[in-house]
Amino acid sequence: MKTYVKLILLLAIPLLLLIVWAFLSEDFSGGTLPARADFSALLPDTEARMADSLTTAEPQEKQVDTTAQRILFFGDSMVEGLMGRIAQRATAGSHDITSVVWYSSGTRQWADTDTLQHFINEVQPTYVLVCLGANQLFVRNLHEVDKEIERIVERLGGTPFVWISPPNWKDDTGINELIIKHVGPDRYFDSRHLSLARRNDHAHPTAAAAREWADTVCNWLSTTQPRHPISLPQPSQAAKGNRQNAKTVLLQPMQ
């Protein structure tokens, strides 16, 4: 064993001296040692390594999409009050828009029939607006509603969309929280905080209030707050009656 230890020491001492000699460049006994060895090529480039570890240098600022869209706007009777003004602003933004009003409908009708898929096939939308939930503000069977909202979102696939919440006139039993759960806050326009004048039924906004509601929705969609913002500008005075790119479909309640 002692022989092995001596042998290891004999090999280690010259190696240690070689390392010291390679890294030091001070004068010694009047002479100058060779310049220290450059081992940097053998080491990873720190700056390059740091750059590679970053997925993006700086997150790019979200931009409002100004390209022309094919918009599908569907939902319950609340769509009827919104669609005129939204159609005006969609036309001002060079979009085509198809509005589908299904009176007295809720998430069940849109989730459990082929109606939504029919209009998706027909319109081939690049953007979708949903306004559903007004007829379900006070339902207790939220488990079924939860599944229905999930199926609607799945059917929309990867198409950008925003769900416009019902304009609550009283506190709901939980449908808005279910909507947020499935779509996220950046695909959800919260109408609950709006103070809207109501018709005699105390539920539907008046024509003037619905117009105000629609403008608030469009203004929000034209900012960088939603996940997929689009341009819905104010129409010029001359173009306010122009809805040449707008189509409306009215569906009666299911029997």
C-alpha positions as CSV (number, residue, x, y, z in Angstrom):
1,M,0.0,0.0,0.0
2,K,2.8,2.4,0.9
3,T,4.3,1.9,-2.6
4,Y,1.1,2.9,-4.2
5,V,0.8,6.0,-2.1
6,K,4.4,7.1,-3.0
7,L,3.6,6.5,-6.6
8,I,0.4,8.6,-6.5
9,L,2.3,11.5,-4.7
10,L,5.1,11.3,-7.3
11,L,2.5,11.7,-10.1
12,A,0.4,14.4,-8.3
13,I,3.3,16.8,-7.5
14,P,4.4,17.3,-11.1
15,L,0.8,17.7,-12.2
16,L,0.2,20.4,-9.5
17,L,3.4,22.2,-10.5
18,L,2.2,22.1,-14.2
19,I,-1.1,23.7,-13.3
20,V,0.5,26.4,-11.3
21,W,3.0,27.1,-14.1
22,A,0.2,27.3,-16.6
23,F,-1.9,29.8,-14.8
24,L,0.8,32.1,-13.4
25,S,2.8,34.6,-15.4
26,E,4.9,36.3,-12.8
27,D,8.7,36.8,-13.0
28,F,10.7,34.1,-11.4
29,S,14.5,34.2,-10.8
30,G,14.9,37.0,-13.4
31,G,13.1,35.0,-16.0
32,T,9.5,35.2,-17.3
33,L,7.2,32.3,-17.3
34,P,5.3,31.7,-20.5
35,A,1.9,33.4,-20.6
36,R,-0.8,31.6,-18.7
37,A,-2.6,29.0,-20.6
38,D,-6.0,30.0,-22.1
39,F,-8.6,27.4,-21.3
40,S,-11.6,29.7,-22.1
41,A,-12.3,27.8,-25.3
42,L,-13.0,24.7,-23.2
43,L,-15.5,26.5,-21.0
44,P,-19.1,27.2,-22.0
45,D,-19.7,30.8,-23.2
46,T,-21.5,32.4,-20.4
47,E,-23.2,35.1,-22.4
48,A,-24.3,32.7,-25.1
49,R,-25.5,30.2,-22.4
50,M,-27.6,33.0,-20.8
51,A,-29.1,34.0,-24.1
52,D,-30.0,30.4,-24.9
53,S,-31.8,30.0,-21.6
54,L,-34.2,32.8,-22.4
55,T,-37.1,31.8,-24.5
56,T,-37.7,35.5,-25.6
57,A,-35.6,38.5,-25.0
58,E,-38.5,40.8,-24.2
59,P,-42.3,39.9,-24.3
60,Q,-43.8,41.7,-27.2
61,E,-46.6,44.2,-26.5
62,K,-50.0,42.8,-27.4
63,Q,-51.4,44.5,-30.5
64,V,-55.1,45.1,-31.5
65,D,-55.8,43.0,-34.5
66,T,-57.1,45.3,-37.3
67,T,-57.5,42.6,-40.0
68,A,-61.0,41.9,-41.2
69,Q,-62.8,39.2,-39.3
70,R,-65.8,36.9,-39.9
71,I,-67.7,37.3,-36.6
72,L,-70.3,34.9,-35.3
73,F,-72.4,36.5,-32.5
74,F,-74.8,34.1,-30.9
75,G,-76.9,33.7,-27.7
76,D,-80.2,34.4,-26.1
77,S,-82.5,37.4,-26.4
78,M,-79.9,39.8,-24.9
79,V,-78.2,39.5,-28.3
80,E,-81.1,41.3,-29.9
81,G,-80.4,44.5,-28.0
82,L,-76.7,44.4,-28.6
83,M,-76.4,43.3,-32.2
84,G,-77.4,46.5,-34.0
85,R,-74.7,48.6,-32.4
86,I,-72.1,45.9,-32.5
87,A,-72.9,45.4,-36.2
88,Q,-72.4,49.1,-36.9
89,R,-69.0,49.0,-35.3
90,A,-68.1,45.7,-36.9
91,T,-68.9,47.2,-40.3
92,A,-66.8,50.2,-39.5
93,G,-63.9,47.8,-38.8
94,S,-64.4,46.0,-42.1
95,H,-65.7,42.9,-40.5
96,D,-68.5,40.6,-41.5
97,I,-70.9,39.7,-38.7
98,T,-73.7,37.1,-38.4
99,S,-75.9,37.5,-35.3
100,V,-78.0,34.6,-34.2
101,V,-80.7,35.3,-31.6
102,W,-82.3,32.2,-30.0
103,Y,-85.1,33.4,-27.8
104,S,-85.4,31.9,-24.4
105,S,-82.2,29.8,-25.0
106,G,-79.6,28.8,-22.4
107,T,-76.4,26.8,-22.4
108,R,-78.4,23.5,-22.7
109,Q,-79.9,24.4,-26.1
110,W,-76.5,25.5,-27.5
111,A,-74.6,22.6,-26.0
112,D,-76.9,19.7,-26.7
113,T,-78.1,20.4,-30.3
114,D,-76.3,20.8,-33.6
115,T,-77.4,24.5,-33.9
116,L,-74.0,26.0,-32.9
117,Q,-72.1,23.6,-35.2
118,H,-74.5,24.5,-38.0
119,F,-73.6,28.2,-37.8
120,I,-69.9,27.5,-37.3
121,N,-70.0,25.5,-40.5
122,E,-72.0,28.1,-42.3
123,V,-70.1,31.3,-41.2
124,Q,-66.6,29.8,-40.8
125,P,-66.0,32.4,-38.1
126,T,-62.5,33.8,-37.3
127,Y,-64.0,35.4,-34.2
128,V,-66.9,34.5,-31.9
129,L,-69.0,36.6,-29.5
130,V,-71.3,34.7,-27.0
131,C,-74.0,36.2,-24.9
132,L,-75.6,33.5,-22.8
133,G,-76.8,33.1,-19.2
134,A,-79.6,35.6,-18.7
135,N,-82.1,32.8,-18.5
136,Q,-80.1,30.8,-16.0
137,L,-79.2,33.5,-13.4
138,F,-81.1,31.7,-10.7
139,V,-80.8,28.0,-11.6
140,R,-79.7,25.6,-8.8
141,N,-78.5,22.7,-10.9
142,L,-75.1,24.2,-11.7
143,H,-73.5,20.9,-12.2
144,E,-75.3,20.5,-15.5
145,V,-74.7,24.1,-16.5
146,D,-71.0,23.6,-15.8
147,K,-70.9,20.7,-18.3
148,E,-72.9,22.6,-20.9
149,I,-70.5,25.6,-20.8
150,E,-67.6,23.2,-21.2
151,R,-69.2,21.6,-24.3
152,I,-69.8,25.0,-25.9
153,V,-66.2,26.1,-25.3
154,E,-64.9,22.8,-26.7
155,R,-67.1,23.3,-29.8
156,L,-65.5,26.7,-30.5
157,G,-62.2,25.0,-30.7
158,G,-59.3,27.3,-31.2
159,T,-61.3,30.1,-32.6
160,P,-60.8,33.4,-30.6
161,F,-63.9,34.3,-28.7
162,V,-65.3,36.4,-25.9
163,W,-68.2,35.5,-23.7
164,I,-70.3,38.6,-22.8
165,S,-71.9,37.9,-19.4
166,P,-75.6,38.5,-18.8
167,P,-76.4,42.0,-17.4
168,N,-77.5,40.8,-14.0
169,W,-80.5,42.6,-12.5
170,K,-80.1,40.5,-9.3
171,D,-77.3,38.4,-7.9
172,D,-77.0,35.1,-9.7
173,T,-76.5,31.7,-8.1
174,G,-73.2,31.1,-9.7
175,I,-73.4,30.9,-13.5
176,N,-71.0,33.8,-14.0
177,E,-68.3,32.1,-11.9
178,L,-68.8,29.0,-14.0
179,I,-68.3,31.0,-17.2
180,I,-65.1,32.6,-15.9
181,K,-63.9,29.1,-14.8
182,H,-64.1,27.8,-18.4
183,V,-63.1,30.9,-20.4
184,G,-60.8,32.9,-18.2
185,P,-61.1,36.6,-17.3
186,D,-59.5,37.7,-20.5
187,R,-62.2,36.0,-22.6
188,Y,-65.0,37.2,-20.4
189,F,-66.7,40.6,-20.5
190,D,-68.2,41.3,-17.1
191,S,-71.6,43.1,-17.6
192,R,-72.6,42.7,-14.0
193,H,-71.1,46.0,-12.9
194,L,-73.0,48.1,-15.5
195,S,-75.9,50.3,-14.4
196,L,-78.4,49.8,-17.2
197,A,-82.0,51.2,-17.5
198,R,-84.4,48.3,-17.9
199,R,-87.6,47.6,-19.9
200,N,-90.9,46.8,-18.2
201,D,-89.7,43.2,-17.6
202,H,-86.9,44.6,-15.4
203,A,-84.5,42.3,-17.1
204,H,-83.8,43.5,-20.7
205,P,-82.0,46.8,-21.1
206,T,-83.8,49.6,-22.9
207,A,-82.7,50.4,-26.4
208,A,-80.6,53.3,-25.3
209,A,-79.1,51.2,-22.5
210,A,-78.4,48.3,-24.8
211,R,-76.6,50.6,-27.1
212,E,-74.5,51.9,-24.2
213,W,-73.7,48.3,-23.2
214,A,-72.7,47.4,-26.8
215,D,-70.3,50.4,-27.0
216,T,-68.8,49.4,-23.6
217,V,-68.2,45.9,-25.0
218,C,-66.7,47.1,-28.3
219,N,-64.5,49.6,-26.5
220,W,-63.1,46.8,-24.3
221,L,-62.6,44.5,-27.3
222,S,-60.6,47.2,-29.0
223,T,-58.1,47.4,-26.1
224,T,-55.3,45.0,-25.2
225,Q,-57.2,43.6,-22.2
226,P,-59.0,40.7,-23.9
227,R,-56.9,37.7,-25.0
228,H,-57.6,38.4,-28.6
229,P,-58.3,42.1,-29.1
230,I,-59.9,43.3,-32.4
231,S,-60.6,46.7,-33.8
232,L,-64.3,47.8,-33.5
233,P,-64.1,51.5,-34.2
234,Q,-66.8,54.1,-33.8
235,P,-68.6,54.4,-37.2
236,S,-68.7,57.8,-38.9
237,Q,-72.0,59.7,-38.9
238,A,-72.6,58.8,-42.5
239,A,-71.9,55.1,-41.9
240,K,-74.1,54.6,-38.9
241,G,-76.9,53.1,-40.9
242,N,-74.6,50.9,-43.0
243,R,-74.9,47.2,-42.0
244,Q,-74.2,45.7,-45.4
245,N,-71.8,43.2,-43.9
246,A,-74.3,42.2,-41.2
247,K,-76.7,39.3,-41.2
248,T,-79.3,38.4,-38.5
249,V,-80.9,35.1,-37.8
250,L,-83.8,34.8,-35.3
251,L,-84.6,31.4,-33.8
252,Q,-87.8,30.8,-31.9
253,P,-87.9,29.0,-28.5
254,M,-87.8,25.2,-28.5
255,Q,-91.1,23.6,-27.8
